[in-house]
Amino acid sequence: MKVLFDHQTFSLQDYGGISRIYAELLKGSASYPNVETNLSVLFSNNAYLKELDNIKYFNFINNSNWKYKRQVMMKANKMNSIAHLKYAT
C-alpha cells in the first residue's frame, strides 16, 4: 500500500498537534514492509521532521520574519505535491 502525506501541515506548523501525529505515523509506518509512505514536502521548518531519518527536505529561511515566507513555502510545496501525484506509479 502506498500512502502520500500532504505538505500543508508541515508547511504551516513549526510545532503542533497534527504535525506531530503525522510525524509519528511516518515513523511507525517504517516497521511495516508492505506500507510505502511518502511526504510531499520540499521546504519545512517543522521540528518533528528533524526526528525522521527517511524524509528529505530543506529548511526554509528559518530565522527570518520575511512577510511572504509562508506563502512562498506553501507555493513551492504545492507544486512539489502536484508533481508527486502526477508521476506516482
TIRO-667982 format. One line per 3 residues: number of its first residue (from 1); their letters; for each residue x, y, z of N, C-alpha, C, O. Coordinates in pm, 1 decimal. Each point is the difference from the previous one (the first is absolute). Layout:
BEGIN
NUM	A	X Y Z X Y Z X Y Z X Y Z ~ ... $
//
This chain:
BEGIN
1	MKV	84.7 -116.7 0.0 -84.7 116.7 0.0 90.1 124.2 0.0 100.8 5.8 70.5 ~ -139.4 91.7 -150.3 73.8 126.7 -4.9 -83.0 109.4 65.9 -120.3 11.7 -23.6 ~ 187.6 68.9 107.5 -66.5 110.3 70.3 80.9 126.7 -25.7 120.8 3.6 23.5 $
4	LFD	-188.7 100.3 -72.0 63.7 129.5 -22.6 -55.7 99.6 100.4 -120.4 25.7 2.8 ~ 208.3 30.2 79.5 -39.3 103.0 94.7 15.8 135.6 -67.0 102.5 27.4 -62.3 ~ -201.8 55.8 74.8 -0.7 132.6 -58.6 94.5 91.8 77.1 29.7 -24.1 116.9 $
7	HQT	16.0 126.9 -181.8 96.8 94.2 57.2 -61.9 103.7 93.3 72.5 59.2 80.0 ~ -201.4 -35.3 -86.6 -59.8 118.7 61.1 28.4 14.6 149.2 35.2 108.6 46.1 ~ -49.8 -215.1 28.3 22.8 8.3 144.1 144.7 35.6 29.8 26.8 83.2 86.7 $
10	FSL	66.8 -145.5 -157.6 141.3 25.4 25.0 45.4 133.7 -57.8 105.5 50.7 38.2 ~ -182.3 6.3 -128.4 30.5 133.6 -52.3 -48.1 108.4 95.6 62.7 105.3 11.3 ~ -172.2 -130.3 56.4 -61.3 101.9 85.3 46.2 -3.8 145.0 4.2 103.9 65.8 $
13	QDY	30.6 -221.4 -15.1 32.2 -12.8 141.9 147.8 -27.7 22.0 56.9 -89.8 -62.2 ~ 5.3 167.0 150.9 134.3 -33.1 46.4 -9.8 -101.1 113.8 84.1 -89.1 12.1 ~ -185.5 102.9 69.9 -34.4 -92.1 107.6 -151.6 -13.3 -1.7 -69.5 91.3 -44.6 $
16	GGI	18.3 -201.9 91.6 -144.7 -11.5 7.0 -47.7 -142.7 4.9 74.7 -93.1 -29.8 ~ -198.4 76.8 67.4 -57.9 -131.2 22.2 -7.3 -86.9 -122.3 49.0 -112.9 2.2 ~ -108.9 161.8 -109.7 -21.0 -84.8 -117.3 131.1 -33.0 -69.9 15.5 -110.8 -51.5 $
19	SRI	78.8 203.6 48.3 128.4 -31.2 -63.6 76.4 -103.7 82.5 73.6 -81.3 -55.8 ~ -90.3 83.6 185.3 65.1 -101.3 83.9 -62.0 -138.0 -25.2 71.5 -100.1 -6.7 ~ -203.0 95.1 -7.0 -67.6 -126.6 -27.8 44.4 -55.0 -135.1 29.1 -119.1 -11.6 $
22	YAE	-23.6 204.0 -90.3 44.8 -44.7 -132.1 144.9 -50.5 5.6 33.0 -101.0 -62.2 ~ 52.1 170.6 135.9 139.5 -42.8 13.2 7.9 -136.8 67.6 80.5 -84.2 -39.9 ~ -162.4 61.7 140.6 -2.1 -130.8 67.1 -51.1 -108.8 -94.2 50.7 -112.1 1.8 $
25	LLK	-150.4 144.3 -83.9 -49.4 -96.7 -99.3 108.4 -34.0 -102.0 17.0 -116.3 -36.6 ~ 56.0 217.4 -8.9 109.2 -23.9 -94.3 108.3 -87.1 62.9 53.2 -90.4 -64.5 ~ -21.1 118.0 190.4 101.7 -77.2 70.0 -46.8 -144.6 21.1 76.5 -93.9 -22.1 $
28	GSA	-200.5 76.5 64.2 -52.0 -132.8 27.7 -20.9 -84.7 -124.3 9.4 -122.6 6.4 ~ -37.2 185.2 -117.7 -25.1 -75.7 -123.1 125.4 -67.7 -52.8 -9.5 -91.9 -81.3 ~ 126.1 135.1 125.6 125.4 -61.2 -45.6 10.6 -145.9 44.1 73.0 -77.5 -61.9 $
31	SYP	-143.9 39.1 166.7 7.6 -137.7 49.0 -92.0 -95.0 -76.7 -0.1 -120.2 26.5 ~ -78.0 172.7 -121.0 -88.8 -82.7 -81.7 55.2 -9.0 -142.0 -1.9 98.9 -73.3 ~ 50.5 -215.2 34.1 63.7 -10.0 -132.2 -95.9 17.6 -117.9 43.7 34.2 -109.9 $
34	NVE	-171.6 -56.6 130.4 -95.3 12.8 -110.7 -60.7 139.6 -10.6 -88.7 22.8 -82.3 ~ 135.7 70.7 164.6 -49.4 137.8 -3.1 114.0 91.2 -43.9 105.2 6.0 63.8 ~ -128.6 64.9 -174.4 98.0 96.6 -51.7 -55.7 140.1 21.5 -102.1 36.5 -58.5 $
37	TNL	169.1 41.9 142.4 -47.5 135.3 27.5 90.7 101.3 -68.0 119.3 -23.1 -19.6 ~ -179.3 135.1 -15.2 72.8 109.9 -61.3 -61.7 129.7 49.6 -120.8 7.6 22.8 ~ 202.7 92.4 -6.4 -45.4 131.7 44.3 36.1 99.2 -108.9 116.7 11.2 -37.7 $
40	SVL	-215.5 60.6 -13.0 23.1 91.3 -112.2 39.8 138.6 48.7 -59.9 100.4 -38.5 ~ 160.8 -96.4 122.8 49.8 128.3 49.2 141.0 20.8 -54.1 83.2 -90.7 2.6 ~ -58.5 209.1 -50.3 132.2 36.9 -50.0 69.5 92.0 100.2 119.4 -13.7 26.7 $
43	FSN	-197.1 108.5 28.6 50.3 95.2 99.3 -86.6 -6.7 124.8 -122.4 -8.2 -9.2 ~ 185.7 11.8 125.4 -74.1 1.5 125.8 92.6 45.3 111.8 121.6 -17.6 -7.4 ~ -180.2 75.8 110.7 72.6 35.2 121.2 -56.7 -76.8 119.3 17.5 41.3 114.7 $
46	NAY	-84.4 -151.1 -141.2 -66.4 -76.8 103.8 101.2 -77.5 83.9 88.9 -66.4 -53.3 ~ -103.5 75.8 183.6 93.6 -63.5 92.9 -9.2 -152.5 -3.5 100.8 -67.6 20.8 ~ -217.4 13.1 -46.1 -18.9 -145.1 4.0 60.0 -70.0 -121.4 34.3 -118.0 7.4 $
49	LKE	-21.4 188.3 -117.5 63.6 -59.7 -117.8 148.5 -24.1 22.8 58.7 -89.9 -60.2 ~ 1.5 169.3 146.3 142.7 -16.9 30.0 27.6 -134.6 65.7 111.4 -51.6 -8.5 ~ -211.9 -5.2 73.6 15.3 -128.4 68.6 -8.9 -118.7 -95.6 35.0 -111.9 37.8 $
52	LDN	-80.5 134.0 -159.2 -18.2 -107.8 -96.8 121.2 -10.4 -91.2 42.6 98.8 -59.9 ~ 11.9 -217.9 50.0 120.6 -20.7 -80.8 -28.4 -14.1 -148.6 82.7 38.1 -82.8 ~ -198.8 -92.3 48.3 -26.6 -34.2 -138.7 -71.0 109.7 -80.0 -36.4 -22.8 -115.3 $
55	IKY	16.3 140.0 173.3 -67.3 109.9 -69.2 104.9 102.5 -43.1 75.8 52.0 81.9 ~ -73.5 -24.8 -210.2 93.9 98.4 -55.6 -74.8 130.9 -24.8 -99.5 2.0 -72.5 ~ 146.9 106.1 132.0 -61.1 131.6 -16.9 104.8 106.3 32.2 108.9 -32.0 47.5 $
58	FNF	-141.8 157.2 -73.2 90.4 111.3 26.4 -66.5 96.7 97.6 -120.5 24.2 -7.9 ~ 199.3 30.8 99.6 -51.0 108.3 84.6 -20.1 123.0 -87.0 74.9 22.4 -95.1 ~ -176.0 57.1 127.7 -33.8 114.6 -83.7 7.9 128.4 80.7 -90.0 29.3 78.7 $
61	INN	195.9 47.1 -97.2 18.7 131.4 62.2 -50.2 -4.0 144.8 -88.7 76.0 38.8 ~ 146.4 -164.5 38.0 -49.3 -32.4 133.8 -2.1 119.0 96.1 -97.7 16.6 73.1 ~ 200.0 65.0 -70.7 9.0 107.6 98.9 -33.2 136.5 -58.4 61.3 100.4 36.3 $
64	SNW	-156.1 -96.9 -124.7 -34.9 125.4 -65.3 -145.6 34.8 26.5 -84.6 -88.4 13.0 ~ 56.5 216.0 -5.2 -138.1 47.0 14.4 -53.1 53.5 -132.1 -85.9 88.3 -1.6 ~ 136.0 -140.7 -107.6 -41.6 43.4 -132.3 -150.2 -20.0 -13.8 -52.4 -106.9 31.5 $
67	KYK	-14.7 207.7 -77.5 -146.5 4.3 -5.8 -59.6 -112.7 -84.2 -106.0 -52.2 34.7 ~ 169.9 14.0 -142.5 -56.3 -96.4 -94.1 61.1 -140.0 13.2 -15.2 -83.3 -89.4 ~ 83.1 58.4 199.0 69.2 -127.8 18.1 -94.8 -119.4 -13.3 28.0 -93.1 -75.6 $
70	RQV	-138.4 95.1 147.6 -93.7 -113.5 -2.2 -65.4 -16.1 -137.8 -20.5 -112.1 -46.5 ~ -11.7 223.5 -18.1 -65.6 -7.9 -130.7 91.8 -61.0 -105.1 -44.1 -81.5 -81.0 ~ 171.4 120.3 81.5 95.4 -54.0 -96.9 24.3 -147.8 28.3 7.0 -81.1 -92.3 $
73	MMK	6.0 46.5 220.2 21.2 -139.6 36.9 -121.0 -85.7 -39.8 16.8 -110.4 -52.0 ~ -138.0 160.6 76.1 -120.7 -73.7 -37.0 -7.7 -21.2 -151.1 -35.2 -108.8 -45.6 ~ 67.7 211.0 -31.3 -6.6 -9.3 -146.5 100.0 -103.8 -52.2 -34.4 -82.4 -84.7 $
76	ANK	157.0 86.5 135.1 102.1 -96.2 -43.3 -40.7 -142.3 38.0 15.8 -92.5 -79.7 ~ -67.6 74.8 200.0 -42.0 -132.9 44.1 -123.0 -48.7 -75.7 -14.7 -119.8 -24.0 ~ -73.2 211.4 -13.3 -118.1 -38.2 -77.8 41.8 -52.7 -137.3 -51.7 -101.7 -46.3 $
79	MNS	145.1 170.8 -18.2 48.8 -46.4 -129.9 68.0 -136.1 13.5 -13.9 -85.1 -87.8 ~ 86.3 64.4 195.8 63.9 -128.9 25.4 -104.4 -109.2 21.6 18.5 -112.3 -47.1 ~ -127.4 142.4 117.0 -108.3 -96.4 22.4 -66.7 -40.0 -131.6 -29.0 -117.4 -22.8 $
82	IAH	5.6 215.3 -62.3 -61.0 -28.1 -129.8 90.2 -92.0 -82.2 -48.2 -91.6 -66.6 ~ 178.4 116.2 71.5 93.0 -85.4 -71.9 -1.3 -142.3 56.3 5.7 -96.7 -75.9 ~ -13.3 83.6 208.6 -9.2 -132.9 61.6 -123.8 -74.6 -48.9 6.3 -119.0 -30.8 $
85	LKY	-117.8 189.5 24.2 -125.0 -63.4 -42.4 1.0 -35.7 -148.6 -51.8 -104.4 -39.7 ~ 110.7 191.2 -41.6 3.4 -25.8 -145.5 87.2 -119.1 -34.8 -34.5 -80.5 -86.5 ~ 146.5 70.1 153.8 99.6 -100.2 -39.6 8.4 -118.9 93.3 93.0 -80.1 -9.8 $
88	AT	-189.2 67.6 100.4 -2.0 -116.5 89.8 -40.3 -123.5 -79.9 -89.1 4.5 -84.8 ~ 156.6 -113.1 114.0 -32.6 -124.7 -70.2 -52.9 -101.8 96.1 -33.0 -111.6 -40.2 $
//
